[in-house]
Amino acid sequence: MKKKTEFKIKKWLESVINHDIDQYEHWHIDDFDPTLKENPSKWISSSIEMLYFAYTQLEQLKKQYNLYLAIFLKPKKKSQNINFEQISDIEKELRYSPPALYLFEKNPDQFFFNKVKHKELTLNHIEGLNNKLKSSYSEYFDGEEYSYSLWFKVKSKNTWLQEMIAPFN
């Protein structure tokens, strides 16, 4: 990741943390790196890299915010279950808007996820994603079509270490 992108992520986090936020703040990845706007083939890998970087910055600041990555998918006319076998499957379904990092001051379930259908999703089998990410998807019906988003959150070290050793216990 470019130093300029890292700097922008740090500044965004500091700005949000040092000011009152109204439930949540979000920035699209092309706000951090404008070269990504017209380069959807890099959206997933770049956004995951940014998620990890922002997570490490929050840990260093010792701040208790909920950080998520949202990847927006093409809308559908009918409700569907979402599942993917590989990154290219997700790339084919990307919406025109680049992914975004969301920073919630409180538990997002209280005011955000409880307003949309939200389901856990296991994507650990996909190369490029791993057991350090918790994944889910949301579905929202606006009266005409169903909108979908993939949501990723970095699991705490304790969580993913416990999951790694669980099969051996």
MIGU-800061 format. One record per residue (C-alpha): x, y, z; residue in three letters; residue number from 1. Coordinates in steps of 0.5 Angstrom, whole numbers, padded with zeros to 4 digits, always signed. Example, Ala and Ser with C-alpha at 12.3 -4.5 7.8 and 13.67 -1.06 7.14 Angstrom:
<site><c1>+0025</c1><c2>-0009</c2><c3>+0016</c3><residuo>ALA</residuo><num>1</num></site>
<site><c1>+0027</c1><c2>-0002</c2><c3>+0014</c3><residuo>SER</residuo><num>2</num></site>
//
This chain:
<site><c1>+0000</c1><c2>+0000</c2><c3>+0000</c3><residuo>MET</residuo><num>1</num></site>
<site><c1>+0002</c1><c2>+0007</c2><c3>-0002</c3><residuo>LYS</residuo><num>2</num></site>
<site><c1>+0005</c1><c2>+0011</c2><c3>+0004</c3><residuo>LYS</residuo><num>3</num></site>
<site><c1>+0000</c1><c2>+0017</c2><c3>+0002</c3><residuo>LYS</residuo><num>4</num></site>
<site><c1>-0006</c1><c2>+0012</c2><c3>+0003</c3><residuo>THR</residuo><num>5</num></site>
<site><c1>-0003</c1><c2>+0010</c2><c3>+0010</c3><residuo>GLU</residuo><num>6</num></site>
<site><c1>-0003</c1><c2>+0017</c2><c3>+0011</c3><residuo>PHE</residuo><num>7</num></site>
<site><c1>-0010</c1><c2>+0019</c2><c3>+0009</c3><residuo>LYS</residuo><num>8</num></site>
<site><c1>-0013</c1><c2>+0013</c2><c3>+0013</c3><residuo>ILE</residuo><num>9</num></site>
<site><c1>-0009</c1><c2>+0015</c2><c3>+0019</c3><residuo>LYS</residuo><num>10</num></site>
<site><c1>-0012</c1><c2>+0022</c2><c3>+0018</c3><residuo>LYS</residuo><num>11</num></site>
<site><c1>-0019</c1><c2>+0019</c2><c3>+0017</c3><residuo>TRP</residuo><num>12</num></site>
<site><c1>-0019</c1><c2>+0015</c2><c3>+0024</c3><residuo>LEU</residuo><num>13</num></site>
<site><c1>-0016</c1><c2>+0021</c2><c3>+0028</c3><residuo>GLU</residuo><num>14</num></site>
<site><c1>-0021</c1><c2>+0026</c2><c3>+0025</c3><residuo>SER</residuo><num>15</num></site>
<site><c1>-0027</c1><c2>+0021</c2><c3>+0027</c3><residuo>VAL</residuo><num>16</num></site>
<site><c1>-0024</c1><c2>+0019</c2><c3>+0034</c3><residuo>ILE</residuo><num>17</num></site>
<site><c1>-0023</c1><c2>+0026</c2><c3>+0035</c3><residuo>ASN</residuo><num>18</num></site>
<site><c1>-0030</c1><c2>+0029</c2><c3>+0034</c3><residuo>HIS</residuo><num>19</num></site>
<site><c1>-0037</c1><c2>+0026</c2><c3>+0035</c3><residuo>ASP</residuo><num>20</num></site>
<site><c1>-0039</c1><c2>+0022</c2><c3>+0030</c3><residuo>ILE</residuo><num>21</num></site>
<site><c1>-0047</c1><c2>+0021</c2><c3>+0029</c3><residuo>ASP</residuo><num>22</num></site>
<site><c1>-0047</c1><c2>+0013</c2><c3>+0029</c3><residuo>GLN</residuo><num>23</num></site>
<site><c1>-0042</c1><c2>+0012</c2><c3>+0024</c3><residuo>TYR</residuo><num>24</num></site>
<site><c1>-0037</c1><c2>+0014</c2><c3>+0019</c3><residuo>GLU</residuo><num>25</num></site>
<site><c1>-0035</c1><c2>+0011</c2><c3>+0012</c3><residuo>HIS</residuo><num>26</num></site>
<site><c1>-0030</c1><c2>+0013</c2><c3>+0007</c3><residuo>TRP</residuo><num>27</num></site>
<site><c1>-0030</c1><c2>+0009</c2><c3>+0000</c3><residuo>HIS</residuo><num>28</num></site>
<site><c1>-0023</c1><c2>+0006</c2><c3>-0002</c3><residuo>ILE</residuo><num>29</num></site>
<site><c1>-0022</c1><c2>+0011</c2><c3>-0007</c3><residuo>ASP</residuo><num>30</num></site>
<site><c1>-0022</c1><c2>+0017</c2><c3>-0002</c3><residuo>ASP</residuo><num>31</num></site>
<site><c1>-0016</c1><c2>+0014</c2><c3>+0001</c3><residuo>PHE</residuo><num>32</num></site>
<site><c1>-0013</c1><c2>+0012</c2><c3>-0006</c3><residuo>ASP</residuo><num>33</num></site>
<site><c1>-0016</c1><c2>+0016</c2><c3>-0012</c3><residuo>PRO</residuo><num>34</num></site>
<site><c1>-0013</c1><c2>+0011</c2><c3>-0017</c3><residuo>THR</residuo><num>35</num></site>
<site><c1>-0018</c1><c2>+0006</c2><c3>-0015</c3><residuo>LEU</residuo><num>36</num></site>
<site><c1>-0024</c1><c2>+0009</c2><c3>-0018</c3><residuo>LYS</residuo><num>37</num></site>
<site><c1>-0023</c1><c2>+0007</c2><c3>-0025</c3><residuo>GLU</residuo><num>38</num></site>
<site><c1>-0020</c1><c2>+0000</c2><c3>-0023</c3><residuo>ASN</residuo><num>39</num></site>
<site><c1>-0025</c1><c2>-0005</c2><c3>-0020</c3><residuo>PRO</residuo><num>40</num></site>
<site><c1>-0020</c1><c2>-0011</c2><c3>-0021</c3><residuo>SER</residuo><num>41</num></site>
<site><c1>-0016</c1><c2>-0008</c2><c3>-0015</c3><residuo>LYS</residuo><num>42</num></site>
<site><c1>-0022</c1><c2>-0006</c2><c3>-0011</c3><residuo>TRP</residuo><num>43</num></site>
<site><c1>-0022</c1><c2>-0013</c2><c3>-0006</c3><residuo>ILE</residuo><num>44</num></site>
<site><c1>-0015</c1><c2>-0014</c2><c3>-0005</c3><residuo>SER</residuo><num>45</num></site>
<site><c1>-0014</c1><c2>-0006</c2><c3>-0004</c3><residuo>SER</residuo><num>46</num></site>
<site><c1>-0020</c1><c2>-0006</c2><c3>+0001</c3><residuo>SER</residuo><num>47</num></site>
<site><c1>-0018</c1><c2>-0012</c2><c3>+0005</c3><residuo>ILE</residuo><num>48</num></site>
<site><c1>-0011</c1><c2>-0009</c2><c3>+0006</c3><residuo>GLU</residuo><num>49</num></site>
<site><c1>-0014</c1><c2>-0002</c2><c3>+0008</c3><residuo>MET</residuo><num>50</num></site>
<site><c1>-0018</c1><c2>-0006</c2><c3>+0013</c3><residuo>LEU</residuo><num>51</num></site>
<site><c1>-0012</c1><c2>-0009</c2><c3>+0016</c3><residuo>TYR</residuo><num>52</num></site>
<site><c1>-0008</c1><c2>-0003</c2><c3>+0016</c3><residuo>PHE</residuo><num>53</num></site>
<site><c1>-0014</c1><c2>+0001</c2><c3>+0019</c3><residuo>ALA</residuo><num>54</num></site>
<site><c1>-0015</c1><c2>-0004</c2><c3>+0024</c3><residuo>TYR</residuo><num>55</num></site>
<site><c1>-0008</c1><c2>-0004</c2><c3>+0026</c3><residuo>THR</residuo><num>56</num></site>
<site><c1>-0008</c1><c2>+0003</c2><c3>+0027</c3><residuo>GLN</residuo><num>57</num></site>
<site><c1>-0014</c1><c2>+0003</c2><c3>+0032</c3><residuo>LEU</residuo><num>58</num></site>
<site><c1>-0010</c1><c2>-0003</c2><c3>+0036</c3><residuo>GLU</residuo><num>59</num></site>
<site><c1>-0004</c1><c2>+0002</c2><c3>+0037</c3><residuo>GLN</residuo><num>60</num></site>
<site><c1>-0009</c1><c2>+0008</c2><c3>+0039</c3><residuo>LEU</residuo><num>61</num></site>
<site><c1>-0012</c1><c2>+0003</c2><c3>+0044</c3><residuo>LYS</residuo><num>62</num></site>
<site><c1>-0019</c1><c2>+0005</c2><c3>+0041</c3><residuo>LYS</residuo><num>63</num></site>
<site><c1>-0025</c1><c2>+0001</c2><c3>+0042</c3><residuo>GLN</residuo><num>64</num></site>
<site><c1>-0029</c1><c2>+0002</c2><c3>+0035</c3><residuo>TYR</residuo><num>65</num></site>
<site><c1>-0032</c1><c2>-0003</c2><c3>+0031</c3><residuo>ASN</residuo><num>66</num></site>
<site><c1>-0029</c1><c2>-0003</c2><c3>+0024</c3><residuo>LEU</residuo><num>67</num></site>
<site><c1>-0032</c1><c2>-0006</c2><c3>+0018</c3><residuo>TYR</residuo><num>68</num></site>
<site><c1>-0031</c1><c2>-0007</c2><c3>+0010</c3><residuo>LEU</residuo><num>69</num></site>
<site><c1>-0037</c1><c2>-0006</c2><c3>+0006</c3><residuo>ALA</residuo><num>70</num></site>
<site><c1>-0037</c1><c2>-0009</c2><c3>-0001</c3><residuo>ILE</residuo><num>71</num></site>
<site><c1>-0043</c1><c2>-0007</c2><c3>-0005</c3><residuo>PHE</residuo><num>72</num></site>
<site><c1>-0046</c1><c2>-0012</c2><c3>-0010</c3><residuo>LEU</residuo><num>73</num></site>
<site><c1>-0050</c1><c2>-0011</c2><c3>-0016</c3><residuo>LYS</residuo><num>74</num></site>
<site><c1>-0058</c1><c2>-0011</c2><c3>-0014</c3><residuo>PRO</residuo><num>75</num></site>
<site><c1>-0063</c1><c2>-0016</c2><c3>-0016</c3><residuo>LYS</residuo><num>76</num></site>
<site><c1>-0070</c1><c2>-0016</c2><c3>-0017</c3><residuo>LYS</residuo><num>77</num></site>
<site><c1>-0071</c1><c2>-0022</c2><c3>-0013</c3><residuo>LYS</residuo><num>78</num></site>
<site><c1>-0068</c1><c2>-0024</c2><c3>-0006</c3><residuo>SER</residuo><num>79</num></site>
<site><c1>-0063</c1><c2>-0029</c2><c3>-0006</c3><residuo>GLN</residuo><num>80</num></site>
<site><c1>-0058</c1><c2>-0033</c2><c3>-0002</c3><residuo>ASN</residuo><num>81</num></site>
<site><c1>-0051</c1><c2>-0030</c2><c3>-0003</c3><residuo>ILE</residuo><num>82</num></site>
<site><c1>-0045</c1><c2>-0035</c2><c3>-0003</c3><residuo>ASN</residuo><num>83</num></site>
<site><c1>-0038</c1><c2>-0035</c2><c3>-0007</c3><residuo>PHE</residuo><num>84</num></site>
<site><c1>-0033</c1><c2>-0040</c2><c3>-0009</c3><residuo>GLU</residuo><num>85</num></site>
<site><c1>-0027</c1><c2>-0035</c2><c3>-0011</c3><residuo>GLN</residuo><num>86</num></site>
<site><c1>-0025</c1><c2>-0028</c2><c3>-0011</c3><residuo>ILE</residuo><num>87</num></site>
<site><c1>-0027</c1><c2>-0027</c2><c3>-0019</c3><residuo>SER</residuo><num>88</num></site>
<site><c1>-0034</c1><c2>-0029</c2><c3>-0017</c3><residuo>ASP</residuo><num>89</num></site>
<site><c1>-0035</c1><c2>-0023</c2><c3>-0012</c3><residuo>ILE</residuo><num>90</num></site>
<site><c1>-0031</c1><c2>-0019</c2><c3>-0018</c3><residuo>GLU</residuo><num>91</num></site>
<site><c1>-0037</c1><c2>-0021</c2><c3>-0023</c3><residuo>LYS</residuo><num>92</num></site>
<site><c1>-0042</c1><c2>-0018</c2><c3>-0018</c3><residuo>GLU</residuo><num>93</num></site>
<site><c1>-0039</c1><c2>-0011</c2><c3>-0016</c3><residuo>LEU</residuo><num>94</num></site>
<site><c1>-0043</c1><c2>-0005</c2><c3>-0016</c3><residuo>ARG</residuo><num>95</num></site>
<site><c1>-0041</c1><c2>+0001</c2><c3>-0019</c3><residuo>TYR</residuo><num>96</num></site>
<site><c1>-0039</c1><c2>+0004</c2><c3>-0012</c3><residuo>SER</residuo><num>97</num></site>
<site><c1>-0032</c1><c2>+0002</c2><c3>-0009</c3><residuo>PRO</residuo><num>98</num></site>
<site><c1>-0032</c1><c2>-0001</c2><c3>-0003</c3><residuo>PRO</residuo><num>99</num></site>
<site><c1>-0032</c1><c2>+0003</c2><c3>+0004</c3><residuo>ALA</residuo><num>100</num></site>
<site><c1>-0029</c1><c2>+0003</c2><c3>+0011</c3><residuo>LEU</residuo><num>101</num></site>
<site><c1>-0034</c1><c2>+0004</c2><c3>+0016</c3><residuo>TYR</residuo><num>102</num></site>
<site><c1>-0033</c1><c2>+0006</c2><c3>+0023</c3><residuo>LEU</residuo><num>103</num></site>
<site><c1>-0038</c1><c2>+0005</c2><c3>+0028</c3><residuo>PHE</residuo><num>104</num></site>
<site><c1>-0037</c1><c2>+0008</c2><c3>+0035</c3><residuo>GLU</residuo><num>105</num></site>
<site><c1>-0042</c1><c2>+0003</c2><c3>+0038</c3><residuo>LYS</residuo><num>106</num></site>
<site><c1>-0045</c1><c2>-0004</c2><c3>+0036</c3><residuo>ASN</residuo><num>107</num></site>
<site><c1>-0047</c1><c2>-0003</c2><c3>+0029</c3><residuo>PRO</residuo><num>108</num></site>
<site><c1>-0053</c1><c2>-0008</c2><c3>+0031</c3><residuo>ASP</residuo><num>109</num></site>
<site><c1>-0056</c1><c2>-0003</c2><c3>+0035</c3><residuo>GLN</residuo><num>110</num></site>
<site><c1>-0058</c1><c2>+0002</c2><c3>+0029</c3><residuo>PHE</residuo><num>111</num></site>
<site><c1>-0055</c1><c2>-0001</c2><c3>+0023</c3><residuo>PHE</residuo><num>112</num></site>
<site><c1>-0055</c1><c2>-0008</c2><c3>+0022</c3><residuo>PHE</residuo><num>113</num></site>
<site><c1>-0062</c1><c2>-0009</c2><c3>+0025</c3><residuo>ASN</residuo><num>114</num></site>
<site><c1>-0065</c1><c2>-0005</c2><c3>+0020</c3><residuo>LYS</residuo><num>115</num></site>
<site><c1>-0063</c1><c2>-0010</c2><c3>+0014</c3><residuo>VAL</residuo><num>116</num></site>
<site><c1>-0063</c1><c2>-0018</c2><c3>+0013</c3><residuo>LYS</residuo><num>117</num></site>
<site><c1>-0056</c1><c2>-0020</c2><c3>+0016</c3><residuo>HIS</residuo><num>118</num></site>
<site><c1>-0053</c1><c2>-0027</c2><c3>+0015</c3><residuo>LYS</residuo><num>119</num></site>
<site><c1>-0047</c1><c2>-0030</c2><c3>+0017</c3><residuo>GLU</residuo><num>120</num></site>
<site><c1>-0043</c1><c2>-0032</c2><c3>+0011</c3><residuo>LEU</residuo><num>121</num></site>
<site><c1>-0037</c1><c2>-0037</c2><c3>+0011</c3><residuo>THR</residuo><num>122</num></site>
<site><c1>-0031</c1><c2>-0035</c2><c3>+0006</c3><residuo>LEU</residuo><num>123</num></site>
<site><c1>-0025</c1><c2>-0037</c2><c3>+0009</c3><residuo>ASN</residuo><num>124</num></site>
<site><c1>-0024</c1><c2>-0042</c2><c3>+0003</c3><residuo>HIS</residuo><num>125</num></site>
<site><c1>-0023</c1><c2>-0037</c2><c3>-0002</c3><residuo>ILE</residuo><num>126</num></site>
<site><c1>-0016</c1><c2>-0035</c2><c3>-0003</c3><residuo>GLU</residuo><num>127</num></site>
<site><c1>-0014</c1><c2>-0028</c2><c3>-0001</c3><residuo>GLY</residuo><num>128</num></site>
<site><c1>-0019</c1><c2>-0029</c2><c3>+0005</c3><residuo>LEU</residuo><num>129</num></site>
<site><c1>-0017</c1><c2>-0032</c2><c3>+0011</c3><residuo>ASN</residuo><num>130</num></site>
<site><c1>-0020</c1><c2>-0034</c2><c3>+0018</c3><residuo>ASN</residuo><num>131</num></site>
<site><c1>-0018</c1><c2>-0027</c2><c3>+0021</c3><residuo>LYS</residuo><num>132</num></site>
<site><c1>-0024</c1><c2>-0024</c2><c3>+0017</c3><residuo>LEU</residuo><num>133</num></site>
<site><c1>-0031</c1><c2>-0025</c2><c3>+0020</c3><residuo>LYS</residuo><num>134</num></site>
<site><c1>-0036</c1><c2>-0024</c2><c3>+0014</c3><residuo>SER</residuo><num>135</num></site>
<site><c1>-0043</c1><c2>-0023</c2><c3>+0013</c3><residuo>SER</residuo><num>136</num></site>
<site><c1>-0048</c1><c2>-0020</c2><c3>+0008</c3><residuo>TYR</residuo><num>137</num></site>
<site><c1>-0054</c1><c2>-0016</c2><c3>+0008</c3><residuo>SER</residuo><num>138</num></site>
<site><c1>-0060</c1><c2>-0015</c2><c3>+0004</c3><residuo>GLU</residuo><num>139</num></site>
<site><c1>-0064</c1><c2>-0009</c2><c3>+0004</c3><residuo>TYR</residuo><num>140</num></site>
<site><c1>-0071</c1><c2>-0008</c2><c3>-0001</c3><residuo>PHE</residuo><num>141</num></site>
<site><c1>-0072</c1><c2>-0001</c2><c3>-0003</c3><residuo>ASP</residuo><num>142</num></site>
<site><c1>-0079</c1><c2>-0003</c2><c3>-0006</c3><residuo>GLY</residuo><num>143</num></site>
<site><c1>-0076</c1><c2>-0004</c2><c3>-0013</c3><residuo>GLU</residuo><num>144</num></site>
<site><c1>-0070</c1><c2>-0009</c2><c3>-0012</c3><residuo>GLU</residuo><num>145</num></site>
<site><c1>-0066</c1><c2>-0012</c2><c3>-0007</c3><residuo>TYR</residuo><num>146</num></site>
<site><c1>-0059</c1><c2>-0009</c2><c3>-0005</c3><residuo>SER</residuo><num>147</num></site>
<site><c1>-0053</c1><c2>-0013</c2><c3>-0003</c3><residuo>TYR</residuo><num>148</num></site>
<site><c1>-0047</c1><c2>-0012</c2><c3>+0001</c3><residuo>SER</residuo><num>149</num></site>
<site><c1>-0041</c1><c2>-0016</c2><c3>+0004</c3><residuo>LEU</residuo><num>150</num></site>
<site><c1>-0039</c1><c2>-0014</c2><c3>+0010</c3><residuo>TRP</residuo><num>151</num></site>
<site><c1>-0032</c1><c2>-0016</c2><c3>+0013</c3><residuo>PHE</residuo><num>152</num></site>
<site><c1>-0029</c1><c2>-0015</c2><c3>+0020</c3><residuo>LYS</residuo><num>153</num></site>
<site><c1>-0022</c1><c2>-0017</c2><c3>+0023</c3><residuo>VAL</residuo><num>154</num></site>
<site><c1>-0023</c1><c2>-0022</c2><c3>+0028</c3><residuo>LYS</residuo><num>155</num></site>
<site><c1>-0019</c1><c2>-0021</c2><c3>+0035</c3><residuo>SER</residuo><num>156</num></site>
<site><c1>-0013</c1><c2>-0025</c2><c3>+0035</c3><residuo>LYS</residuo><num>157</num></site>
<site><c1>-0016</c1><c2>-0029</c2><c3>+0041</c3><residuo>ASN</residuo><num>158</num></site>
<site><c1>-0022</c1><c2>-0031</c2><c3>+0037</c3><residuo>THR</residuo><num>159</num></site>
<site><c1>-0018</c1><c2>-0033</c2><c3>+0031</c3><residuo>TRP</residuo><num>160</num></site>
<site><c1>-0013</c1><c2>-0037</c2><c3>+0035</c3><residuo>LEU</residuo><num>161</num></site>
<site><c1>-0018</c1><c2>-0040</c2><c3>+0038</c3><residuo>GLN</residuo><num>162</num></site>
<site><c1>-0021</c1><c2>-0042</c2><c3>+0032</c3><residuo>GLU</residuo><num>163</num></site>
<site><c1>-0015</c1><c2>-0045</c2><c3>+0029</c3><residuo>MET</residuo><num>164</num></site>
<site><c1>-0013</c1><c2>-0049</c2><c3>+0035</c3><residuo>ILE</residuo><num>165</num></site>
<site><c1>-0021</c1><c2>-0052</c2><c3>+0036</c3><residuo>ALA</residuo><num>166</num></site>
<site><c1>-0020</c1><c2>-0058</c2><c3>+0032</c3><residuo>PRO</residuo><num>167</num></site>
<site><c1>-0014</c1><c2>-0060</c2><c3>+0036</c3><residuo>PHE</residuo><num>168</num></site>
<site><c1>-0018</c1><c2>-0060</c2><c3>+0042</c3><residuo>ASN</residuo><num>169</num></site>
//
